[in-house]
Amino acid sequence: MGKKKKHCHDSICQYLSHYMSSEVTLTLESGQIVSGELVKIKENGLIVLQETNIISPFIEDLTTIVRCRDVVIATIQTAP
């Protein structure tokens, strides 16, 4: 038998998967707020965000990884 692939069954992950490459803001259980471009949702339940660089003051790109189960609110920036 082959290896079974793990899939994230968290409802927030499933919903966010329709918004890849969108700007999202996630509020975590701890109250911390993180935002960036949604670049990947991994099968093990991790959300990967890429923060774009800021020119003034200069800040390089940052990658943030969050567990799906820690997200209580997800806000998605959509075009009008």
C-alpha positions as CSV (number, residue, x, y, z in Angstrom):
1,M,0.0,0.0,0.0
2,G,1.2,3.5,-0.7
3,K,1.5,6.4,1.7
4,K,-1.7,8.3,2.4
5,K,-1.4,12.0,1.8
6,K,-2.5,14.2,4.7
7,H,-5.0,16.9,3.9
8,C,-5.9,19.9,5.9
9,H,-9.6,19.6,6.7
10,D,-9.8,22.8,8.6
11,S,-12.7,24.9,7.2
12,I,-10.7,28.1,7.2
13,C,-7.9,26.4,5.1
14,Q,-10.5,25.0,2.7
15,Y,-12.1,28.4,2.3
16,L,-8.8,30.3,1.9
17,S,-7.6,27.8,-0.7
18,H,-9.9,29.6,-3.2
19,Y,-8.0,32.9,-2.7
20,M,-4.4,32.0,-3.5
21,S,-2.3,35.0,-4.4
22,S,-4.8,37.3,-2.6
23,E,-3.9,39.7,0.2
24,V,-5.2,38.3,3.4
25,T,-5.2,39.4,7.1
26,L,-5.4,36.7,9.7
27,T,-6.3,37.2,13.3
28,L,-4.9,34.4,15.5
29,E,-6.3,33.0,18.8
30,S,-3.5,35.0,20.6
31,G,-4.9,38.2,19.2
32,Q,-1.9,38.7,16.9
33,I,-2.7,39.9,13.4
34,V,-0.6,38.9,10.4
35,S,-1.1,39.8,6.8
36,G,0.4,39.2,3.4
37,E,-0.1,37.5,0.1
38,L,-1.5,34.0,0.5
39,V,1.1,31.8,-1.3
40,K,0.5,28.3,-0.1
41,I,-1.7,26.1,2.1
42,K,0.3,23.0,3.0
43,E,-1.4,19.6,3.4
44,N,-0.3,19.5,7.1
45,G,-2.4,22.6,7.9
46,L,0.1,25.4,7.5
47,I,-0.7,28.7,5.8
48,V,2.2,30.5,4.1
49,L,2.1,34.3,3.7
50,Q,4.5,36.5,1.9
51,E,4.8,40.0,3.0
52,T,5.8,42.3,0.2
53,N,8.8,44.6,0.7
54,I,8.3,48.1,1.9
55,I,10.4,50.8,0.2
56,S,10.5,53.4,2.9
57,P,11.8,52.4,5.4
58,F,13.3,49.5,3.4
59,I,12.2,46.1,4.6
60,E,12.9,42.9,2.7
61,D,10.3,40.3,1.9
62,L,9.2,38.2,4.9
63,T,7.6,34.8,4.9
64,T,5.1,34.0,7.7
65,I,3.9,30.6,8.5
66,V,0.7,30.1,10.5
67,R,-1.2,27.0,11.7
68,C,-4.7,26.9,10.3
69,R,-6.1,25.9,13.7
70,D,-4.7,29.1,15.2
71,V,-6.7,31.3,12.8
72,V,-10.0,32.7,14.2
73,I,-10.7,35.4,11.7
74,A,-9.6,35.6,8.0
75,T,-10.1,38.8,6.0
76,I,-9.5,38.7,2.2
77,Q,-8.9,41.7,0.1
78,T,-11.0,41.3,-3.0
79,A,-11.4,43.6,-6.1
80,P,-14.5,45.7,-6.2
